[in-house]
Amino acid sequence: MPTNMIETIKESLKNRIQQSEDVIYKELHTKEKYIEALYIKTISDEAVFYDKLIKPFFEIASPVQFLAYLQSNPQIKSFETEQQTLDELLRGVAILFYQEYIFLFDNKVDHNNQVLDTTVETTVQGPQSGFSESLPVNLGLIRQRYPETTLKVESTTVGSISKTKVMILYDTVRSDPDTLNRIKEFLTTLDVQMFQTGEQLLDIIKKTNRALFPVMLVTERPDRVAVNLATGKVIILVHGSPFAVILPTVMKDFLASMEDIYNTYWVVKFLQILRYVGLFVSMVLPGFYVAVTSYNPELFRVQLALSIAGSRAGVPYPSFFEVLFMLFMMEMLTEASIRLPKAIGPTATTVGGLILGQAATEAGLVSNIMIIITSAVAICNFVIPINAFSITIRIMKYVVLVLSTVFGLVGSVLGFLMVVAYMVRLDSFGEPFLTFLQSKPKSN
């Protein structure tokens, strides 16, 4: 191949791939020979690169013998087309430029054997691997699932004492420049001494805008990151953290599970409806129960109203205290299940919940219907896929409960509308929080 053509292909490859921290261009030379290599270190095995290329390059003195070594190595194949070479580069193959030849050196690394299974965002179908606490490994996992030349990686440090390395990933074609600038400005203005994990951003941004709802999504799944990159989102990786932060984030992102892309259309729609119903029931049901039993029992059919009244006949205090007591105990059980060791946590909380519910009913502290409502609220809350949003809903139901206690059914409706109005005024780096339309990837 002519030298000028090789130079043209080399410059074209270097220009088409975004200049990032993990894109390496290396030059090696001795008195007799000269070689250039282009590769992405986060998805390439640099140990193999050293043993199979760098070491033989300096040990074999003759240029002809080294060329014969390259042509006879089973891990090395010849150049075919520029597009095929670029695709291989994005999958971990090193591109070698030696004399009038271009070679593709297969030194891909598989990061899946260096990570653990997901523990927070589990799915029945689809990939089960999550991020690790190694920043290069996490970046490699993303590059393996998102082999695009438009993916750009920038790095910075956060924390006046910790000086934690933070990487910003985005697609230069699909991401919105204004949103990207807001996120970069937010990171540069962070005033924190110790920055350990991306989850700290949730607390930092809540302190600045007093938001009750999270406006950024923390995930442990590389496949979720890849899907969001394709829709123009910006990803933040923090050294030492097995989680990535996705920005901007709207409400529909918190109610989306990665299993949605691994199921059929109507199954996905059914599951999405279940999540929104669970969100509504978890927020409104306790307050609605108090409003109906205390103010408007005529909404029930006579048989149901008499049944509820009969079950509450032995309860010595109003329904508000009954609901508050059971919700408080459910919150305690939920927190206890998180803090207890995994070996005894599920058993202890299940047995404790059963004993508590049965004893409270027999002692006349709560009614039978209250046990059903408390269980329904807990189940509906756990339907929400993202834990940060689920915790927020656990808090917001108390707002609806208080208003329902004071104003009855009007308070239930008012409380729900206040929550919706609050979400309407929220935004995530310029993106309205209640945006329900699916973002479409931008084209060139």
C-alpha positions as CSV (number, residue, x, y, z in Angstrom):
1,M,0.0,0.0,0.0
2,P,1.4,3.4,-0.9
3,T,2.8,5.5,2.0
4,N,0.5,8.5,1.2
5,M,-2.6,6.2,1.3
6,I,-1.5,4.8,4.7
7,E,-1.1,8.4,6.0
8,T,-4.5,9.3,4.7
9,I,-6.2,6.3,6.4
10,K,-4.3,7.0,9.6
11,E,-5.4,10.6,9.8
12,S,-9.0,9.6,8.9
13,L,-9.2,7.1,11.7
14,K,-7.7,9.6,14.2
15,N,-10.2,12.3,13.1
16,R,-13.3,10.1,13.1
17,I,-12.9,8.8,16.6
18,Q,-13.4,11.3,19.5
19,Q,-10.2,12.3,21.3
20,S,-10.6,10.9,24.7
21,E,-8.5,10.0,27.7
22,D,-8.6,6.3,26.9
23,V,-7.8,6.7,23.1
24,I,-4.0,6.0,22.8
25,Y,-1.7,6.8,19.9
26,K,1.7,5.2,20.5
27,E,4.9,5.5,18.5
28,L,7.7,2.9,18.8
29,H,11.0,3.1,17.0
30,T,14.5,1.7,17.0
31,K,17.5,2.5,14.6
32,E,16.2,0.0,12.1
33,K,12.4,0.2,12.2
34,Y,9.4,2.3,13.2
35,I,5.8,1.3,14.1
36,E,2.7,3.3,15.2
37,A,-0.3,1.9,17.1
38,L,-3.8,3.2,17.7
39,Y,-6.1,1.6,20.3
40,I,-8.6,2.2,23.1
41,K,-7.0,1.1,26.4
42,T,-10.2,0.6,28.4
43,I,-11.3,-2.2,26.0
44,S,-7.8,-3.5,25.0
45,D,-5.5,-5.8,27.0
46,E,-2.3,-3.8,27.4
47,A,-0.5,-6.8,29.0
48,V,-1.1,-8.7,25.7
49,F,-0.1,-5.6,23.8
50,Y,3.2,-5.5,25.6
51,D,4.0,-9.3,25.4
52,K,2.9,-9.8,21.8
53,L,4.0,-6.5,20.2
54,I,6.2,-4.2,22.2
55,K,8.5,-6.8,23.5
56,P,9.1,-8.6,20.1
57,F,9.5,-5.2,18.5
58,F,12.6,-4.4,20.5
59,E,13.9,-8.0,20.6
60,I,13.7,-8.6,16.8
61,A,16.3,-6.3,15.2
62,S,15.6,-7.0,11.5
63,P,12.7,-5.1,10.0
64,V,12.1,-8.0,7.6
65,Q,12.0,-10.6,10.4
66,F,9.6,-8.4,12.4
67,L,7.3,-8.0,9.4
68,A,7.3,-11.8,9.0
69,Y,6.5,-12.1,12.8
70,L,3.5,-9.8,12.3
71,Q,2.2,-11.6,9.3
72,S,2.6,-15.0,11.0
73,N,0.9,-14.0,14.3
74,P,-2.6,-15.6,14.5
75,Q,-3.8,-12.5,16.5
76,I,-2.9,-10.2,13.7
77,K,-4.8,-9.8,10.4
78,S,-4.5,-7.5,7.5
79,F,-6.3,-4.3,6.6
80,E,-9.4,-4.7,4.5
81,T,-11.5,-1.5,4.6
82,E,-11.4,1.7,6.6
83,Q,-14.9,1.2,8.0
84,Q,-14.2,-2.3,9.1
85,T,-10.9,-1.2,10.7
86,L,-12.8,1.6,12.6
87,D,-15.4,-0.9,13.8
88,E,-12.7,-3.3,15.1
89,L,-11.0,-0.4,16.8
90,L,-14.2,0.4,18.7
91,R,-14.3,-3.2,19.9
92,G,-10.8,-3.3,21.4
93,V,-8.6,-4.2,18.4
94,A,-5.3,-2.2,18.1
95,I,-4.5,-0.8,14.6
96,L,-0.8,-1.1,13.6
97,F,0.9,1.0,11.0
98,Y,4.2,-0.6,9.9
99,Q,6.1,0.2,6.7
100,E,3.6,0.0,3.9
101,Y,1.2,-2.3,5.8
102,I,-1.8,-1.8,8.1
103,F,-2.5,-4.6,10.6
104,L,-5.3,-5.3,13.1
105,F,-4.0,-6.7,16.4
106,D,-6.7,-8.5,18.3
107,N,-6.0,-7.8,22.0
108,K,-9.6,-7.3,23.2
109,V,-10.3,-7.6,26.9
110,D,-13.5,-9.1,28.4
111,H,-14.5,-7.0,31.4
112,N,-17.5,-9.2,32.3
113,N,-15.3,-11.5,34.3
114,Q,-14.2,-8.6,36.5
115,V,-17.6,-7.5,37.6
116,L,-20.3,-8.8,39.9
117,D,-24.0,-9.4,39.2
118,T,-26.5,-6.6,39.8
119,T,-27.9,-6.4,43.3
120,V,-30.1,-3.3,43.2
121,E,-31.7,-3.2,39.7
122,T,-32.3,-6.9,39.1
123,T,-34.1,-8.3,36.1
124,V,-35.4,-11.7,35.1
125,Q,-34.2,-11.4,31.5
126,G,-31.3,-9.5,29.9
127,P,-27.7,-8.9,31.1
128,Q,-27.0,-9.5,34.7
129,S,-23.6,-7.8,35.1
130,G,-23.2,-4.5,36.9
131,F,-20.4,-1.9,37.3
132,S,-17.3,-2.4,39.5
133,E,-15.4,0.1,41.6
134,S,-12.7,0.4,39.0
135,L,-13.2,3.5,36.7
136,P,-11.3,2.0,33.7
137,V,-13.3,-1.2,33.9
138,N,-16.6,0.7,34.0
139,L,-15.6,2.8,31.0
140,G,-14.6,-0.4,29.2
141,L,-18.0,-1.9,29.9
142,I,-19.7,1.1,28.4
143,R,-17.5,1.2,25.3
144,Q,-18.2,-2.5,24.7
145,R,-22.0,-1.8,24.7
146,Y,-21.7,1.5,22.9
147,P,-19.1,1.2,20.1
148,E,-19.6,4.6,18.6
149,T,-17.0,7.0,17.3
150,T,-19.1,9.9,18.6
151,L,-18.7,8.8,22.2
152,K,-16.5,11.4,24.0
153,V,-14.9,11.0,27.4
154,E,-13.7,14.0,29.5
155,S,-12.3,13.8,32.9
156,T,-12.0,16.2,35.9
157,T,-11.5,16.1,39.6
158,V,-14.0,16.9,42.4
159,G,-13.2,17.3,46.1
160,S,-10.7,19.7,47.6
161,I,-9.3,17.0,49.8
162,S,-10.2,13.7,48.1
163,K,-9.4,15.0,44.5
164,T,-11.6,12.2,43.1
165,K,-11.4,11.5,39.4
166,V,-14.7,12.0,37.6
167,M,-15.4,11.1,34.0
168,I,-18.1,12.7,31.8
169,L,-19.4,10.6,28.9
170,Y,-21.7,11.8,26.1
171,D,-22.4,11.4,22.5
172,T,-21.3,14.5,20.6
173,V,-24.0,14.1,18.0
174,R,-27.0,13.1,20.1
175,S,-26.5,15.1,23.3
176,D,-27.8,18.7,23.7
177,P,-25.0,21.3,24.0
178,D,-26.9,23.5,26.4
179,T,-27.7,20.7,28.8
180,L,-24.1,19.5,28.6
181,N,-22.8,23.0,29.5
182,R,-25.2,23.2,32.5
183,I,-23.9,19.8,33.7
184,K,-20.2,20.8,33.3
185,E,-20.9,24.1,35.0
186,F,-22.6,22.3,37.9
187,L,-19.6,20.0,38.3
188,T,-17.1,22.9,38.3
189,T,-19.1,24.7,41.0
190,L,-19.2,21.8,43.4
191,D,-17.8,22.9,46.8
192,V,-17.1,19.7,48.7
193,Q,-14.1,18.3,50.6
194,M,-14.6,14.6,50.3
195,F,-16.3,13.3,47.1
196,Q,-16.6,9.5,47.2
197,T,-19.4,8.4,45.0
198,G,-21.9,9.7,42.4
199,E,-24.8,9.3,44.9
200,Q,-23.4,12.3,46.7
201,L,-24.6,14.4,43.8
202,L,-28.2,13.6,44.8
203,D,-27.6,15.2,48.2
204,I,-25.6,18.1,46.9
205,I,-28.2,19.1,44.3
206,K,-31.1,18.7,46.8
207,K,-29.3,21.2,49.1
208,T,-29.0,23.7,46.3
209,N,-32.5,23.6,45.0
210,R,-34.4,21.9,47.9
211,A,-35.9,19.4,45.6
212,L,-37.8,16.5,47.2
213,F,-37.7,14.4,44.1
214,P,-34.4,13.2,42.7
215,V,-33.5,14.9,39.4
216,M,-30.6,12.5,38.5
217,L,-30.7,8.8,38.1
218,V,-28.1,6.5,39.8
219,T,-27.7,3.1,38.1
220,E,-25.5,0.1,38.4
221,R,-26.3,-1.3,34.9
222,P,-24.0,-0.7,31.9
223,D,-26.9,-1.6,29.5
224,R,-29.0,1.2,31.0
225,V,-26.1,3.6,30.5
226,A,-25.7,2.6,26.9
227,V,-29.5,3.0,26.2
228,N,-29.5,6.5,27.7
229,L,-26.3,7.5,25.8
230,A,-28.2,6.7,22.6
231,T,-31.0,9.1,23.7
232,G,-28.6,12.0,24.3
233,K,-28.1,11.7,28.0
234,V,-24.9,12.6,29.8
235,I,-23.2,10.0,32.0
236,I,-21.0,10.7,35.1
237,L,-18.6,8.0,36.4
238,V,-16.8,8.4,39.7
239,H,-13.6,6.6,40.7
240,G,-14.3,4.0,43.4
241,S,-18.0,3.9,42.8
242,P,-19.9,0.9,41.3
243,F,-22.7,3.3,40.1
244,A,-23.1,5.7,37.2
245,V,-25.1,9.0,37.3
246,I,-27.4,9.7,34.3
247,L,-28.3,13.3,33.5
248,P,-30.8,14.8,32.8
249,T,-33.5,12.6,34.3
250,V,-37.2,12.9,34.1
251,M,-40.1,11.1,35.9
252,K,-40.6,8.4,33.1
253,D,-36.9,7.4,33.6
254,F,-37.6,6.5,37.2
255,L,-40.5,4.3,36.3
256,A,-38.7,2.5,33.5
257,S,-37.0,-0.9,34.0
258,M,-34.4,-2.4,31.8
259,E,-36.6,-5.4,31.4
260,D,-38.9,-3.2,29.3
261,I,-36.6,-3.6,26.3
262,Y,-36.4,-7.4,26.8
263,N,-40.1,-8.1,26.6
264,T,-42.8,-7.8,24.0
265,Y,-44.7,-4.6,23.3
266,W,-48.0,-5.4,25.1
267,V,-46.2,-6.9,28.1
268,V,-44.1,-3.8,28.5
269,K,-47.2,-1.5,28.3
270,F,-49.0,-3.7,30.9
271,L,-46.0,-3.5,33.3
272,Q,-45.7,0.3,32.8
273,I,-49.3,0.8,33.6
274,L,-48.8,-1.3,36.8
275,R,-46.0,0.9,37.9
276,Y,-48.0,4.1,37.4
277,V,-51.0,2.6,39.2
278,G,-48.7,1.5,42.0
279,L,-47.3,5.0,42.2
280,F,-50.8,6.5,42.5
281,V,-52.0,3.9,45.0
282,S,-48.9,4.2,47.2
283,M,-49.3,8.0,47.4
284,V,-53.0,8.3,47.8
285,L,-54.5,5.2,49.4
286,P,-53.6,5.9,53.1
287,G,-55.1,9.4,52.9
288,F,-58.1,8.2,50.9
289,Y,-58.8,5.6,53.7
290,V,-58.7,8.3,56.4
291,A,-60.9,10.7,54.3
292,V,-63.6,8.1,53.6
293,T,-63.8,6.5,57.0
294,S,-63.8,9.8,58.9
295,Y,-65.7,12.1,56.6
296,N,-67.4,10.3,53.7
297,P,-68.3,6.7,54.5
298,E,-71.3,7.0,52.2
299,L,-68.9,6.4,49.2
300,F,-68.8,2.8,50.2
301,R,-71.6,0.3,49.6
302,V,-73.6,-0.4,52.7
303,Q,-72.1,-3.8,53.3
304,L,-68.5,-2.6,53.0
305,A,-69.2,0.4,55.2
306,L,-70.7,-1.8,57.9
307,S,-67.8,-4.2,57.6
308,I,-65.2,-1.4,58.0
309,A,-67.2,0.1,60.9
310,G,-67.4,-3.3,62.6
311,S,-63.6,-3.9,62.2
312,R,-62.9,-0.5,63.7
313,A,-65.4,-0.9,66.6
314,G,-62.7,-1.9,69.0
315,V,-60.1,0.7,67.9
316,P,-60.1,3.5,70.6
317,Y,-58.7,6.3,68.5
318,P,-59.3,8.0,65.1
319,S,-58.3,6.4,61.8
320,F,-55.5,9.0,61.3
321,F,-53.6,7.6,64.3
322,E,-54.3,4.1,63.2
323,V,-52.9,4.7,59.7
324,L,-49.9,6.7,61.0
325,F,-49.0,3.9,63.5
326,M,-49.1,1.1,60.8
327,L,-47.2,3.2,58.2
328,F,-44.6,4.1,60.8
329,M,-44.1,0.4,61.7
330,M,-43.9,-0.5,58.0
331,E,-41.1,2.1,57.5
332,M,-39.3,0.6,60.5
333,L,-39.5,-2.9,59.1
334,T,-38.3,-1.7,55.7
335,E,-35.3,0.0,57.2
336,A,-34.6,-3.0,59.5
337,S,-34.6,-5.3,56.4
338,I,-31.8,-3.1,54.9
339,R,-29.6,-3.0,58.0
340,L,-29.9,-6.6,59.1
341,P,-27.4,-9.3,57.7
342,K,-28.6,-10.9,54.5
343,A,-28.8,-14.3,56.1
344,I,-31.5,-13.3,58.6
345,G,-32.9,-10.1,57.2
346,P,-35.8,-11.4,55.1
347,T,-36.8,-14.0,57.7
348,A,-36.7,-11.6,60.7
349,T,-38.7,-8.8,59.0
350,T,-41.3,-11.2,57.6
351,V,-41.9,-12.9,60.9
352,G,-41.8,-9.6,62.7
353,G,-44.4,-8.1,60.3
354,L,-46.7,-11.1,60.7
355,I,-46.5,-11.1,64.5
356,L,-46.9,-7.3,64.7
357,G,-49.9,-7.2,62.4
358,Q,-51.6,-10.1,64.2
359,A,-50.9,-8.8,67.7
360,A,-52.0,-5.3,66.8
361,T,-55.3,-6.6,65.4
362,E,-56.0,-8.8,68.4
363,A,-55.1,-6.0,70.9
364,G,-57.6,-3.7,69.1
365,L,-54.9,-1.2,68.2
366,V,-55.7,-1.4,64.5
367,S,-58.5,-2.8,62.3
368,N,-58.2,-5.7,59.9
369,I,-58.8,-3.5,56.9
370,M,-55.8,-1.4,58.0
371,I,-53.5,-4.4,57.7
372,I,-54.7,-4.9,54.2
373,I,-54.2,-1.2,53.3
374,T,-50.7,-1.1,54.8
375,S,-49.6,-4.2,52.9
376,A,-51.1,-2.8,49.7
377,V,-49.2,0.5,50.1
378,A,-45.9,-1.3,50.8
379,I,-46.3,-3.6,47.8
380,C,-47.2,-0.7,45.4
381,N,-44.2,1.2,46.7
382,F,-41.8,-1.6,45.9
383,V,-43.2,-1.8,42.3
384,I,-41.2,1.4,41.5
385,P,-37.9,0.3,39.9
386,I,-35.6,3.0,41.1
387,N,-35.0,3.1,44.9
388,A,-34.4,6.9,45.1
389,F,-37.8,7.7,43.6
390,S,-39.5,5.0,45.7
391,I,-38.2,6.6,48.9
392,T,-39.5,10.0,47.8
393,I,-43.0,8.5,47.2
394,R,-42.8,7.0,50.7
395,I,-42.4,10.5,52.0
396,M,-45.0,12.3,49.8
397,K,-47.8,10.0,50.9
398,Y,-47.6,11.6,54.4
399,V,-48.4,15.0,52.8
400,V,-51.5,13.6,51.2
401,L,-52.4,11.8,54.5
402,V,-52.2,15.1,56.6
403,L,-54.3,17.0,54.1
404,S,-56.9,14.2,54.0
405,T,-57.1,14.2,57.8
406,V,-57.8,17.9,57.8
407,F,-60.0,18.4,54.7
408,G,-61.3,14.9,53.9
409,L,-61.7,13.8,50.3
410,V,-61.0,17.4,49.2
411,G,-57.7,17.1,51.0
412,S,-56.8,13.9,49.2
413,V,-57.4,15.5,45.8
414,L,-55.7,18.7,46.9
415,G,-52.7,16.8,48.2
416,F,-52.3,14.8,45.0
417,L,-52.6,17.9,42.8
418,M,-50.0,19.7,45.0
419,V,-47.6,16.9,44.4
420,V,-48.2,17.0,40.7
421,A,-47.9,20.8,40.6
422,Y,-44.6,20.5,42.5
423,M,-43.3,18.1,39.9
424,V,-44.4,20.4,37.1
425,R,-42.1,23.2,38.4
426,L,-39.1,20.8,38.7
427,D,-36.5,20.5,36.0
428,S,-33.3,18.4,35.5
429,F,-30.7,20.7,34.0
430,G,-33.2,22.3,31.8
431,E,-35.4,19.2,31.0
432,P,-38.9,19.4,32.5
433,F,-39.4,16.7,35.1
434,L,-42.8,15.7,33.8
435,T,-41.7,15.1,30.3
436,F,-43.4,11.9,29.2
437,L,-42.5,11.8,25.5
438,Q,-39.7,9.4,24.7
439,S,-36.5,11.1,23.6
440,K,-35.5,10.4,20.1
441,P,-31.8,10.0,19.2
442,K,-30.6,12.9,17.1
443,S,-29.2,12.1,13.7
444,N,-26.2,13.6,11.9
